[in-house]
Amino acid sequence: MRRSQTRDRLIPALATRSIRSNENYGDAMDISFRGTVWYWRGPSPFHFVTVPADESEIIAELAPAVTYGWGMIPVTVRIGRTGMTTSLWPKDGGYIVPLKKALREREGVELGDAIDVTLSLSV
């Protein structure tokens, strides 16, 4: 299914989400949620926040049109006044958001904090 067909099919179901146009990047969908920062201690340690199930379902519907492979979804993540590009990682049927050190430091985000997150996906 083409990206525009996926977007057009989902827009009625996304009344609580915002779709905006940007002349440089096309349409983008903003998805906002609140989540808790957690830490992965694996071979590549990193801080993450888990995307809630309802929001993950919306992203999964868009995934075939926006992924660049391996289920990774390019997004801009915004916490507070700071935004950065990253990619959502698929995990356990949902998605997780990696939080770069620069973003965490700029916004004073620590392990265990409950934070408001806005993801912008190009659709």
C-alpha positions in Angstrom: 0.0 0.0 0.0 1.3 3.4 -0.9 2.1 5.9 1.9 -0.7 8.3 0.9 -3.2 5.4 0.9 -2.1 4.3 4.3 -2.4 7.8 5.6 -5.8 8.5 4.1 -7.1 5.2 5.5 -5.9 6.1 9.0 -6.8 9.7 9.2 -10.4 9.1 10.4 -9.1 6.9 13.1 -6.6 9.5 14.2 -8.9 12.2 15.3 -6.9 12.7 18.5 -3.6 12.9 16.7 -2.4 15.9 14.7 -1.4 15.8 11.0 0.5 18.8 9.8 2.1 19.8 6.5 5.6 21.0 6.0 6.6 22.3 2.6 10.1 20.9 3.0 9.2 17.5 4.4 5.6 16.7 3.3 3.1 15.6 5.8 4.0 14.7 9.4 2.0 13.0 12.1 2.6 14.0 15.7 1.9 11.4 18.4 2.2 12.4 22.0 2.3 10.3 25.1 3.8 10.1 28.6 6.3 7.4 29.5 9.0 6.4 32.0 12.7 6.4 31.2 14.4 3.1 31.5 17.9 1.8 31.0 19.2 -1.1 28.8 22.4 -2.5 30.3 23.2 -4.7 27.3 26.3 -4.6 25.2 25.3 -1.2 23.9 23.8 0.5 27.0 21.1 3.2 26.3 18.2 5.0 27.8 14.7 4.4 26.4 11.0 5.2 26.8 8.4 2.7 25.7 5.7 3.8 23.3 2.2 2.8 24.8 0.2 0.1 23.1 -2.4 2.3 21.5 0.2 4.6 19.9 2.3 1.6 18.9 -0.7 0.2 17.0 -1.0 3.5 15.0 2.7 3.4 14.2 2.5 -0.3 13.2 -0.2 0.6 10.7 2.2 3.3 9.2 5.3 1.1 9.4 5.2 -0.5 5.9 5.1 3.0 4.4 7.8 4.7 6.5 10.3 2.0 7.7 13.8 1.9 6.2 14.3 -1.7 7.2 14.5 -4.0 10.2 11.3 -2.4 11.5 13.1 0.8 12.3 10.9 3.9 12.0 12.6 7.3 11.5 11.1 10.1 13.7 11.8 13.4 15.3 11.4 13.0 19.1 10.6 16.1 21.1 10.9 16.3 24.9 10.3 19.7 26.5 11.8 22.3 24.1 14.4 19.9 22.6 13.9 17.9 19.4 16.3 15.4 17.8 16.1 12.8 15.0 16.2 9.2 15.8 14.5 5.9 15.0 11.9 3.9 16.9 13.0 0.3 17.6 10.5 -2.5 17.4 10.3 -4.5 20.7 7.8 -7.0 22.0 5.1 -6.1 19.5 5.5 -2.3 20.2 8.2 0.3 19.9 10.8 2.0 22.1 12.3 5.4 21.7 16.1 5.7 22.3 16.9 8.9 24.2 20.2 10.4 23.2 22.5 11.7 25.9 22.5 15.2 24.5 18.6 15.3 24.7 18.5 13.9 28.2 21.2 16.4 29.5 19.5 19.4 27.8 16.1 18.6 29.3 17.4 17.2 32.6 15.9 13.8 32.0 17.0 11.0 34.4 16.4 7.3 34.8 12.9 6.7 36.1 11.5 10.1 35.2 8.0 10.2 33.7 8.3 12.4 30.7 6.0 13.8 27.9 7.2 12.7 24.5 6.1 13.9 21.0 7.1 11.8 18.0 6.8 13.3 14.5 6.6 10.7 11.7 6.7 11.7 8.0 3.6 10.2 6.4 
